[in-house]
Structures are given as C-alpha cells and as structure tokens.
C-alpha cells in the first residue's frame, strides 16, 4: 500500500520531470493535474484502489507526453502486475499513434508486441505494432528480428523472408546476419517440405 501511495503521490518523478518544491510553467503547466500529494489521498483507499488510481494518473501523464518512456514503462509495470493486459495494450496502441520520438516508438511497439503475443495471443496486433516500429526505425535490428518472429508465428512466410533478407544484408552486424540466415534456412526447409508433401 505504501508503495502504491508513493506511485500516486509522485507521478511527476515517473514522468521524468524534476520537482523542486514548485511546478514549472509552460509545457509542464498541465502536469499539475496528475500530481497528488500524499495527504490528498483518501485514507479509506485500499491497496488495489490506490494502484487503480495510480494507473489512471499514469494514463493521463502519458496522454500529455506520449514520448515519455518512463511513464510508459511505469504504466506497463503497473498494468501487468494487475493482470490488465488488454487495458495496457489498448492504452499503448493509442499512445503509439501519437508518439513522435523514435526511441519511444521502438519501446512502445516492442511492449505492445510482447504483451499481445504472450498474454493476449493476438498476433495481428503484435505485428501491427512492430510494423509501426519498422516504419520509424527501419534499421533497428532487434525490432526487425522480432517482426520476423511474429511473421513466422503467423505463418506469413513471404513477409518473414523479406524481413530476414533485410537483416541478412551487410549493413547489419554479423551476429544478426547469422541469426537471419539460419531463420531463412529453416523457412526454406519448411516450404520445401510442404511442396514435397503436396506432391
């Protein structure tokens, strides 16, 4: 409970903004709406209610600045600890549409993909998120490999092959190229086996 109250009481710290007794004006002016002092929390709130309030405050904070990785990470940790995987994915997908920072987009897309694949068993949402990442960071090797894995899981062989061939190009590091070439070999093996079985 104490940890939950701390999370609610200091969302600006999670937001990556320093608090030195006063809120700054300008861009940070809107942030005061998500700042709650410890003595402002109703005493009758139990632990789960405090955490639910913290989630709402973090949702508001990330809506103010969709490029804030600290807020996104805190929201993801909180939502996942409560088993709120669908709510997390819905929130992060909305944030992904508004984010402009490449680093934030990579982080958001990767988190969406992981939760959608592992918790929701929803490959289309996972693929969609990583496609957005690829549009923004087309040379980000880990994201490309994740996208190829999702295509393979969805049995979208052509799409997986195209991504892996990109990673296998000389502009990527040697380890990534080896990983891509091995995955390509496995795909070709599956395709060849399927063709033989069909004969």
N, C-alpha and C positions, 0 to 999 in steps of 0.2 A: 504493500500500500504506500509506504514512504517513497519507494522508487517511482510509483505511478504519479504521486503528487509532485515529485521533483520534475518528472517529464512534462506535466501540465504547467507547472509554475515557471519553467524556463524554456519555452519553445523557441525564443529568440536565439538562445545558445545553440540549439539544434539547427536553427536556421542559418547558423554561421555568422550571425551578427553579434558584435560585442556590445554588452550592456554595461555602462559605466555610471549607473545611477539615473541616467536620463535616456530617453529615446531621441534619436536624431530626427531631424525634419527631412523634408524632401521625399526621396524614394522610400525611406523607411517609415514615413509617417503612417502608412496603412498598417504597419506591422503591430502597432499597439493593440489592434483588435484581437490579436491572438496571444497577447501576453497577459497572464493571470498570476497575481501574486499569491503565495501560499495561503495568506489569511483570507483570500477571496473565495477559496474553495469551500463549498458547503461541507460542514463537518459530518453530515449524515451520509455522505457518499461512501459506498464500499469500494473495495479494490477494483472490481470489474467496472464499476461506474466511472471511476477515476480514469481507468485505461480507455474506456469508451470516449470520454471527454478529450483525453489526450489525442486520440485518433482523429476526432473532429477538428481539433486545433491544428494538427499537422496537415490535414486535408486543406484547411484554409490557408495555411502558410505556403503549401506547395502550389496552390492556386494563385497566390500573389507572385511567387517566383518559381515557375516550372523548371528553371535551370539549376535549382538548388539541390545538389547531390546529397548534402547532409540531411535535409528534410526528407527526401525520397528514401534514403537508407533507413532513417528512423521510422518512417511510416511503414516501410516493408517489414522491419523487425517487429514492430508492434502488431500489425495486422496478422502476420504469420504466427506470432506467439498465441494469438487468439483464434487461430484457425479460420480467419476471414480471408480466404484466398481469392474468392470471386470478387469481393469488395476491393481488395488490393489491386487485382488486375484491372478492374473497371476504372479505378482511380488513376493508375499509372498509364493506362492507354489514353485517357483524356489528357494527362499531363504530357505524354509523348507527342501529341498533336500540337501542343503549344510551345514545347521546348525548342530552343534555337542553338544552344551550345552543343557541339559535337560530343564532348565528354559526357554531358548529361544525357544525350540521346542514346549513346552507347550503354550507359549504366541502366537507364530506364528500359530500353529494349531487351537487354540481357536479363534483367529481373523479371520482366513480363514473360519472356520466353521460358525461363526456368520454372516459374510458378504454373504457367499454363500447361506446360508439358508434364511436369512431375505431379502436380496437385490436381489440376482440372482435367488432365488427359485431353487437352484441346490443342491438337497440332496446328490447325489453321490459325488460331490466334497467336501461337508461338512463332509460326512462320511469318505472319504479317508483321510482327514486331521486329524481327531480325531483318526483314526486307527494308523496313524503315531505317534501321541502323546502317544497312549497306548503302542506301541512298546517300546518307550523310557522311559515312566513313567507309568508302569503298575499298580502302587498303588495310582496314583493321583486321589482321589475320585471325585472332581468336573469334571474332564475330562471324567471319566467313566460314570458319570450321564449324561453328555452332549451327549456322544456317544450313550447311551441307548435311550435318547430322539430322536435322529436322526434316529435310527433304528425303533423306534415306528412310527415316522412320515412317514417313508418309508414303513411301514407295514412289516418289516422284523422281525417277531415275535420271531423266534428261536434265531437270533443274539441278539435281545434286551433282551431276557430271560437270555441268557448266561452271558451277561454283568451285568445285575441286580443281578443275583445269586452271582456273584463275589463281588459286592458291599455289598450284604447282609451277607457276611461272617464276622466272629468275628474280623478280622484284621482291619475293618473299624469302624469309630465312630458310636455311637448309632443313631444319627440323620440321617446319611447317610443310615444306615441299615433300619431304619423305612421308609425312602423315597423309597428305593429299594423294600422293601416288599410290600408297598402299590402299587407301579407300577406293580409289578409281579401279585398281586391280580387282578388288572384291566386287565392285559393281559389275564390271565386265564379266567376271566369273558367274555372277547370278544371272545376267542377261543371257550369256552363252548356254548355261544350264537350262534356262527356261525355253530357249529356242530348241534345244535338243529334246527336251521333254515333250514339246509340242509336235515333233515330227512323228 
